[in-house]
Structures are given as C-alpha cells and as structure tokens.
Amino acid sequence: MSEFLVNLLGERLANSEKAEIDVQALGSKLSVIGLYFGCSLNGPCKQFNASLCEFYSKFKNSSEHKDKLEIVFVSSDQDQKHWQDFLQEMQWPALPFKERHKKMRLWNRYKVTSILLSVFVDVVTGKVVCRNGLLVVRDDPKGLEFPWGPKPFAEVVAGPLLRSSGHAADSSSLEGSYVGVYFSAHWCPPCRSLTRSWRSRQKTPLNSISVICLGLPFHTQTRVGDHRLNRLYGIQGIPTLILLDTEGCVITRQGRVEVLNDTECRLFPWQPRPVLELSKANAVHLNEGPCLVLFVDAEEEEELEPARELLQPIAEKIMAKYKAKEEETPLLFFVAGEDDMSDSLRDYTNLPEAAPLLTILDMSARAKYVRDVEEITPAVVEQFVDDFLAEMLKPEPI
C-alpha cells in the first residue's frame, strides 16, 4: 500500500501549516485516497471546498471508517501564494506546489480533462472506486456507503426503468444488448445535434442499442432519475455517450465522436483501434492523454498504410498489456499525413516540418517529446515508448 502511494504521490505532501507530511505515515489502516483536482481561482472549486470540508470533518469525527480515508489536493494554481492561501482552508494535505510533473501524471492517469474533479482510489489495488467524488459528498454526506466501490452496471441500474412512452421496463431487458449511456440536457445545442443524428440512423446497427438517457428521454431510450451512473463513469461534460458491450464493460467513452463521424456505422461497435489516422473527426482524442503521433510525408490515405503497419504491433502490445491489468492504455497512437489538420497540430505544438517525425504530445501537460531521426524503425518506436513510460524522457514545452 505505502509503495503504491509513494509511486502515486511521491514521498512528501504539504499541509496548511507549511509542514511536510511523510506519505508512508498516512496510516496503515488507509484503504481509500481521494484525489481532489481543483484551483483556488475556480468558483465551483471554492464552493465544493466548503462542502468537502464539512464532509471531511464529519467523516473524521464520527465514521467508524475514519482512519481508512484521506484526501489529497492536486492543484492547478499557477501562483504559489494563491495555492498556499487556498490550502489554509483545507484540513487535508496537498501535492507540493513545485511537483508539476507529478500533477500532470495524475491528470493523465485518471483522465482529468477539466476541474473541478474528485476521484477516489483503492490504495491496495490502485483501481478507481469512484470517478465522481463530488456526488459522493453530496449524496452520502455521512459517508455511510464507504468505500463507494464501483458496482457492476447491471447492479447500478437494477429495477424499473422509465421509457419516454411512459411505460416501465425492467432493467433485465438490457441483458445481452449493447448499451449506450447518454448524458445530455435539452438546453444543450451539441446534445440536440447528437440526438438528431442518432434518430436519423435508426435503420443502422444503432437501432440494436438500448440507451439509458440521463436528462433527455427520446423514443427508444430509457431513463434513470439519479446520479448513480454519473458516479460510476465520472462524467466531466455533456453530451457524453458511453457505449457498453453485452457484458456491461466500456467499449468507448467517445460514442458521440463515433456516432457523428461514422455515418454508416461501418465500424460499429467501435472497439478501440490501435492506431488512428489523425483527422478533424478524431482530434478530440488528443485531449484524452499522451498521444504518440508519427508524422509522415503522405497526402493520400493509402500512403499512410506503411506507417500504420509499423505502429500497429507496438500499439496492440501496449493495449493488451494494460487490458490484462484492467487499466486504461496510457498512450494513444496516431499516424498523420500532409493535410490541414496535421499542419494545424504542428503549428500549435511548434513542431519542425520534418517527415518522418516521431513525437509524443501531452496536451494537458502542454508538453512534447520529439525523436527526430533519419529512419524510424520498430526498434526506434519501441525504445521511444519504453523511455516515455519509464519517465526517462525530458519534456519540451508546447
């Protein structure tokens, strides 16, 4: 447990009294760590901080599990005084201000795309037990449901579901089906666009998907009137469409992108592809975490095939390794040719015009890693990937 925490957070944390805290001294009984991603200048963070303080105080004073939970603040503040002042309002420790690299590692590991966010992690297994701690604080103020472990999808939605027709259906009707979990709102234009696109293609494989809709019921959809699914999947924005396989496991969290861009559903059910061709349609994936991008001198899709074949076995190996550990893949793979999208990405990240060019781009950390060699071979790519995952590469700012 202590080894996991040290690897996750480092050896020292800070507190409001400007004292250092030994991570290994957090307690032998500790079973869950809450990572609170926030910023002193963010209004919702300030509001949530007050609620979290009340929750934390009650939990530590009255819960039978008081020694099993700790919170750690992971700040996005750019000014140390702002960070220190905000820390004065907290009863829990924080990642030291100077540990920017560790902060970005945590952002990437837990797929943080925006603040405010709170993630609860099992310190024994290292697995996420809850992706939306904000709802835990709101819905379980006394901590009676601790440790808030993830429940199987079927258990979360067990019971009657309400169809838009007004008729009820039992959740057991979802068994053996692909399921879309759709987080939406009627006032949201992108949500309405996705809804219209879905409706227009009901004669495609989309018609075989049962959809649970939170916020916006429509004709084939069922609806759950609480936030259990939000807690399970840690939604950070709408519209979000998560597609589950027939066993209730996540296939993709980017269902919106797939529905809007795979108009004939040829790639349904949109299993993760080891290597993607960079395009405007899938550029959103660049914000999910670190991405290896191989730029090549190619204008036509078929000219990208050699680059894709070079990366494919390496990407498949990485995917299989982390799937076996039940962890998300830490690196996405792209090939990029000569087009406007590639030019825009090069300009934004200030990359040279060379081709071939092997890079790893980490948008959330605003960092890049470049391997500029005359010939890019599988061995070169594998070594580059291994060095990155081992944190042996020095980042350049974007």
C-alpha positions as CSV (number, residue, x, y, z in Angstrom):
1,M,0.0,0.0,0.0
2,S,2.7,2.5,1.0
3,E,4.7,1.7,-2.1
4,F,1.7,2.4,-4.3
5,L,1.1,5.8,-2.6
6,V,4.8,6.8,-2.9
7,N,4.7,5.9,-6.6
8,L,1.5,7.8,-7.0
9,L,2.2,10.9,-4.9
10,G,5.9,11.0,-4.1
11,E,7.4,10.8,-0.7
12,R,6.2,14.1,0.7
13,L,3.0,16.1,0.8
14,A,2.3,19.6,2.2
15,N,-0.2,20.9,4.6
16,S,-1.7,24.2,5.6
17,E,1.0,24.8,8.2
18,K,3.7,24.6,5.5
19,A,4.9,21.4,7.0
20,E,5.9,18.3,5.1
21,I,4.0,15.1,5.6
22,D,5.6,11.7,5.0
23,V,3.3,9.8,2.6
24,Q,4.1,6.5,4.3
25,A,2.9,7.9,7.6
26,L,-0.7,8.5,6.3
27,G,-1.7,5.4,8.2
28,S,-1.6,1.6,7.9
29,K,-5.4,1.4,8.0
30,L,-5.8,3.7,5.0
31,S,-7.8,2.0,2.2
32,V,-9.1,4.9,0.0
33,I,-7.4,8.0,-1.2
34,G,-9.4,10.9,-2.6
35,L,-7.6,13.0,-5.3
36,Y,-9.2,16.4,-5.4
37,F,-8.3,18.2,-8.6
38,G,-9.0,21.9,-8.3
39,C,-7.8,25.5,-8.4
40,S,-8.2,28.5,-6.0
41,L,-9.4,30.8,-8.7
42,N,-12.2,28.5,-9.9
43,G,-15.6,29.4,-8.4
44,P,-17.1,25.9,-8.4
45,C,-13.9,24.7,-6.6
46,K,-14.4,27.3,-3.9
47,Q,-18.0,26.2,-3.4
48,F,-17.1,22.5,-3.4
49,N,-14.2,23.1,-1.0
50,A,-16.7,24.3,1.7
51,S,-18.8,21.2,1.2
52,L,-15.8,18.9,1.2
53,C,-14.6,20.4,4.5
54,E,-17.9,19.7,6.1
55,F,-18.0,16.2,4.8
56,Y,-14.4,15.5,5.8
57,S,-14.9,16.9,9.3
58,K,-18.0,14.7,9.9
59,F,-16.3,11.6,8.5
60,K,-13.1,12.0,10.6
61,N,-15.1,12.7,13.7
62,S,-17.9,10.2,13.6
63,S,-17.4,7.5,10.9
64,E,-16.2,4.0,12.0
65,H,-14.0,4.2,8.9
66,K,-12.4,7.5,9.8
67,D,-8.8,6.1,9.6
68,K,-9.5,4.5,6.2
69,L,-9.9,7.7,4.1
70,E,-7.6,10.6,3.2
71,I,-8.0,13.4,0.7
72,V,-5.1,14.9,-1.2
73,F,-5.4,18.2,-3.1
74,V,-3.9,18.3,-6.6
75,S,-3.8,22.0,-7.6
76,S,-3.8,23.7,-11.0
77,D,-2.8,27.0,-9.5
78,Q,0.0,28.9,-11.3
79,D,0.7,31.2,-8.4
80,Q,2.2,29.7,-5.2
81,K,0.6,32.3,-2.9
82,H,-2.9,31.6,-4.3
83,W,-2.2,27.9,-3.7
84,Q,-1.0,28.5,-0.2
85,D,-3.9,30.7,0.7
86,F,-6.4,28.1,-0.6
87,L,-4.6,25.4,1.3
88,Q,-5.3,27.3,4.5
89,E,-9.0,26.4,4.0
90,M,-8.3,22.7,3.9
91,Q,-7.9,20.0,6.6
92,W,-6.2,17.6,4.3
93,P,-2.7,17.5,2.7
94,A,-1.8,18.6,-0.8
95,L,0.7,17.7,-3.5
96,P,3.5,20.2,-3.1
97,F,3.2,23.2,-5.4
98,K,6.5,22.5,-7.2
99,E,5.5,19.0,-8.1
100,R,4.1,20.0,-11.5
101,H,5.3,16.8,-13.2
102,K,3.5,14.5,-10.7
103,K,0.4,16.6,-11.1
104,M,0.4,16.0,-14.8
105,R,1.0,12.3,-14.3
106,L,-2.1,12.2,-12.1
107,W,-4.1,14.2,-14.7
108,N,-3.1,11.7,-17.4
109,R,-3.6,8.6,-15.2
110,Y,-7.1,9.5,-14.2
111,K,-8.1,11.1,-17.5
112,V,-8.7,14.5,-16.0
113,T,-9.8,16.9,-18.7
114,S,-11.2,19.8,-16.5
115,I,-11.6,20.9,-13.0
116,L,-13.3,20.5,-10.6
117,L,-12.9,16.7,-10.2
118,S,-12.6,14.3,-7.3
119,V,-11.5,10.7,-7.8
120,F,-11.5,8.0,-5.1
121,V,-8.8,5.3,-5.5
122,D,-8.3,2.0,-3.7
123,V,-4.8,2.2,-2.2
124,V,-4.4,-1.6,-2.2
125,T,-5.4,-2.4,-5.8
126,G,-4.7,1.0,-7.3
127,K,-8.1,0.9,-9.0
128,V,-10.6,3.7,-9.2
129,V,-13.5,3.1,-6.9
130,C,-15.4,6.3,-7.8
131,R,-14.9,8.7,-10.6
132,N,-17.1,11.5,-9.3
133,G,-16.4,12.2,-5.6
134,L,-18.5,15.4,-5.9
135,L,-21.6,13.3,-6.0
136,V,-20.4,11.2,-3.1
137,V,-20.0,14.3,-0.9
138,R,-23.5,15.5,-2.0
139,D,-25.4,12.2,-1.9
140,D,-23.7,10.5,1.0
141,P,-22.8,13.3,3.4
142,K,-22.3,10.9,6.4
143,G,-20.1,8.5,4.4
144,L,-22.5,5.6,5.1
145,E,-21.7,4.0,1.8
146,F,-17.9,4.0,2.2
147,P,-15.8,2.9,0.4
148,W,-18.1,3.8,-2.6
149,G,-16.7,0.9,-4.6
150,P,-17.7,0.6,-8.3
151,K,-20.7,-1.7,-8.8
152,P,-21.4,-3.7,-12.0
153,F,-23.5,-1.7,-14.5
154,A,-26.4,-4.2,-14.1
155,E,-26.5,-3.6,-10.3
156,V,-26.4,0.2,-10.7
157,V,-29.4,0.2,-13.0
158,A,-31.3,-2.7,-11.3
159,G,-35.0,-2.2,-11.1
160,P,-37.6,-0.5,-13.2
161,L,-36.6,2.0,-16.0
162,L,-39.0,4.5,-17.5
163,R,-39.4,4.7,-21.2
164,S,-40.2,8.0,-22.9
165,S,-43.6,6.5,-23.8
166,G,-44.4,6.5,-20.1
167,H,-44.3,2.7,-19.8
168,A,-41.9,1.0,-17.4
169,A,-39.4,-1.8,-18.3
170,D,-37.3,-3.9,-16.1
171,S,-33.5,-3.4,-16.3
172,S,-33.2,-7.1,-17.1
173,S,-34.4,-6.3,-20.6
174,L,-30.9,-4.8,-21.2
175,E,-29.1,-8.1,-20.7
176,G,-27.2,-9.3,-23.7
177,S,-27.5,-6.0,-25.5
178,Y,-25.1,-3.2,-26.4
179,V,-26.0,-0.3,-24.1
180,G,-25.4,3.4,-24.6
181,V,-25.3,5.6,-21.5
182,Y,-26.2,9.1,-22.7
183,F,-25.6,12.1,-20.5
184,S,-27.4,15.1,-22.0
185,A,-29.6,18.1,-21.5
186,H,-32.4,19.6,-23.6
187,W,-30.9,23.1,-23.4
188,C,-27.5,21.9,-24.8
189,P,-27.2,22.5,-28.7
190,P,-24.5,19.8,-29.1
191,C,-26.8,17.4,-27.3
192,R,-29.7,18.2,-29.6
193,S,-27.4,17.7,-32.6
194,L,-26.3,14.3,-31.4
195,T,-29.9,13.3,-30.7
196,R,-31.0,14.3,-34.2
197,S,-28.1,12.3,-35.7
198,W,-29.0,9.3,-33.7
199,R,-32.6,9.4,-34.7
200,S,-31.8,9.8,-38.4
201,R,-30.0,6.4,-38.4
202,Q,-32.3,4.1,-36.7
203,K,-32.1,1.6,-39.6
204,T,-28.4,1.1,-38.9
205,P,-26.8,-1.0,-36.1
206,L,-27.6,1.9,-33.8
207,N,-31.2,0.5,-33.7
208,S,-29.9,-2.5,-31.8
209,I,-28.5,-0.4,-28.9
210,S,-30.5,0.1,-25.7
211,V,-29.9,3.6,-24.5
212,I,-30.1,4.9,-20.9
213,C,-30.6,8.6,-21.1
214,L,-29.9,10.9,-18.1
215,G,-31.5,14.2,-18.8
216,L,-33.2,13.8,-22.2
217,P,-35.6,10.9,-23.0
218,F,-36.5,10.1,-26.5
219,H,-38.2,7.3,-28.3
220,T,-36.0,4.2,-27.9
221,Q,-34.5,5.4,-24.7
222,T,-34.9,4.5,-21.0
223,R,-34.0,6.9,-18.2
224,V,-32.5,6.7,-14.8
225,G,-33.5,9.5,-12.4
226,D,-30.5,9.7,-10.2
227,H,-26.7,10.1,-10.4
228,R,-25.5,6.6,-9.8
229,L,-24.2,6.3,-13.4
230,N,-22.5,9.7,-13.2
231,R,-20.7,8.4,-10.1
232,L,-19.8,5.2,-11.9
233,Y,-18.4,6.9,-15.0
234,G,-17.2,10.3,-13.7
235,I,-18.7,12.4,-16.4
236,Q,-17.0,15.8,-16.9
237,G,-19.2,17.3,-19.6
238,I,-22.2,16.9,-21.9
239,P,-23.0,15.5,-24.3
240,T,-21.3,12.2,-23.4
241,L,-22.2,8.9,-24.9
242,I,-20.6,5.8,-23.3
243,L,-21.0,2.5,-25.2
244,L,-21.0,-0.7,-23.2
245,D,-20.6,-4.2,-24.6
246,T,-23.0,-7.1,-23.9
247,E,-21.2,-7.8,-20.6
248,G,-21.6,-4.2,-19.4
249,C,-17.9,-3.3,-19.9
250,V,-17.0,0.1,-21.5
251,I,-16.1,-0.1,-25.2
252,T,-15.7,3.6,-25.7
253,R,-16.3,6.8,-23.8
254,Q,-16.3,8.7,-27.2
255,G,-19.6,7.5,-28.5
256,R,-20.5,11.0,-29.6
257,V,-17.5,11.2,-31.9
258,E,-18.2,7.7,-33.4
259,V,-21.9,8.4,-34.0
260,L,-21.3,11.8,-35.7
261,N,-18.4,10.6,-37.9
262,D,-19.1,7.0,-38.7
263,T,-22.3,7.9,-40.5
264,E,-22.9,4.4,-41.9
265,C,-21.8,2.7,-38.7
266,R,-19.3,0.6,-40.6
267,L,-17.0,0.4,-37.6
268,F,-19.8,-0.4,-35.1
269,P,-19.5,-1.3,-32.2
270,W,-16.5,1.0,-32.3
271,Q,-13.9,-1.1,-30.5
272,P,-10.7,0.8,-29.7
273,R,-8.5,0.9,-32.7
274,P,-4.8,0.5,-32.0
275,V,-3.7,3.2,-34.5
276,L,-5.8,6.1,-35.7
277,E,-5.3,8.3,-38.7
278,L,-5.3,11.9,-37.5
279,S,-8.3,13.9,-38.7
280,K,-10.6,16.6,-37.5
281,A,-13.1,13.9,-36.6
282,N,-10.9,12.2,-34.1
283,A,-8.6,15.1,-33.0
284,V,-10.6,15.2,-29.7
285,H,-8.7,12.1,-28.6
286,L,-5.6,14.2,-28.4
287,N,-7.0,15.7,-25.2
288,E,-7.6,12.3,-23.5
289,G,-3.9,11.9,-22.5
290,P,-0.5,11.4,-24.0
291,C,-0.5,10.5,-27.8
292,L,2.2,9.2,-30.0
293,V,2.0,10.8,-33.4
294,L,4.0,9.7,-36.3
295,F,4.1,12.4,-39.0
296,V,4.9,11.1,-42.5
297,D,5.1,12.6,-46.0
298,A,1.8,11.3,-47.3
299,E,-1.2,13.0,-48.9
300,E,-3.4,10.0,-49.6
301,E,-4.8,7.6,-47.1
302,E,-3.2,4.5,-48.8
303,E,0.2,6.2,-48.4
304,L,-0.2,6.2,-44.6
305,E,-0.5,2.4,-44.6
306,P,3.2,1.6,-44.1
307,A,3.3,4.0,-41.1
308,R,0.2,2.4,-39.7
309,E,1.7,-1.1,-40.1
310,L,4.8,0.0,-38.4
311,L,2.9,1.2,-35.3
312,Q,0.2,-1.4,-35.2
313,P,2.0,-4.3,-33.4
314,I,3.5,-1.9,-30.9
315,A,0.2,-0.3,-30.1
316,E,-1.5,-3.7,-29.9
317,K,1.1,-4.9,-27.4
318,I,0.6,-1.8,-25.2
319,M,-3.2,-2.2,-25.3
320,A,-3.0,-5.9,-24.4
321,K,-0.6,-5.3,-21.6
322,Y,-2.8,-2.7,-19.8
323,K,-6.0,-4.6,-20.6
324,A,-4.6,-7.6,-18.8
325,K,-4.0,-5.3,-15.8
326,E,-7.5,-3.9,-16.1
327,E,-6.0,-0.4,-16.6
328,E,-6.6,2.1,-19.3
329,T,-4.0,2.4,-22.1
330,P,-1.5,5.2,-21.1
331,L,-0.7,6.1,-24.7
332,L,-2.8,6.5,-27.9
333,F,-1.2,6.1,-31.3
334,F,-1.7,8.2,-34.4
335,V,-0.3,8.5,-37.9
336,A,-0.5,11.9,-39.6
337,G,0.0,12.8,-43.2
338,E,0.3,16.1,-45.1
339,D,-3.0,17.9,-44.6
340,D,-4.6,20.9,-42.9
341,M,-5.2,19.0,-39.6
342,S,-1.5,17.9,-39.4
343,D,-0.3,21.4,-40.3
344,S,-2.5,22.9,-37.5
345,L,-1.2,20.4,-35.0
346,R,2.4,21.1,-35.9
347,D,1.8,24.9,-35.7
348,Y,0.0,24.6,-32.3
349,T,2.7,22.4,-30.8
350,N,5.6,24.2,-32.5
351,L,7.0,21.1,-34.2
352,P,9.5,21.1,-37.0
353,E,8.4,20.4,-40.6
354,A,10.5,17.3,-40.8
355,A,9.0,14.0,-42.0
356,P,9.1,11.4,-40.8
357,L,8.9,12.8,-37.3
358,L,8.1,10.8,-34.2
359,T,6.5,12.6,-31.3
360,I,4.6,12.1,-28.1
361,L,2.2,15.0,-27.4
362,D,0.7,15.6,-23.9
363,M,-1.8,18.3,-24.3
364,S,-3.0,18.5,-20.7
365,A,0.6,18.9,-19.6
366,R,1.4,21.2,-22.5
367,A,4.5,19.0,-23.1
368,K,6.0,17.3,-26.1
369,Y,8.7,14.7,-26.7
370,V,10.4,14.5,-30.1
371,R,12.5,11.8,-31.6
372,D,13.9,13.3,-34.8
373,V,15.9,10.5,-36.7
374,E,16.5,9.8,-40.3
375,E,14.9,6.4,-40.2
376,I,12.0,5.3,-37.9
377,T,12.1,1.6,-37.3
378,P,10.0,-0.6,-34.9
379,A,13.0,-0.7,-32.6
380,V,13.2,3.1,-32.5
381,V,9.5,3.4,-31.8
382,E,9.6,0.8,-29.1
383,Q,12.5,2.4,-27.3
384,F,10.8,5.8,-27.5
385,V,7.6,4.4,-26.0
386,D,9.5,2.4,-23.3
387,D,11.5,5.5,-22.3
388,F,8.4,7.6,-22.1
389,L,6.5,5.2,-19.9
390,A,9.6,4.9,-17.7
391,E,9.6,8.7,-17.4
392,M,13.2,8.8,-18.8
393,L,12.4,11.5,-21.4
394,K,12.8,15.2,-20.9
395,P,9.7,17.1,-22.0
396,E,9.8,20.3,-24.1
397,P,7.0,22.9,-23.5
398,I,4.3,23.3,-26.1
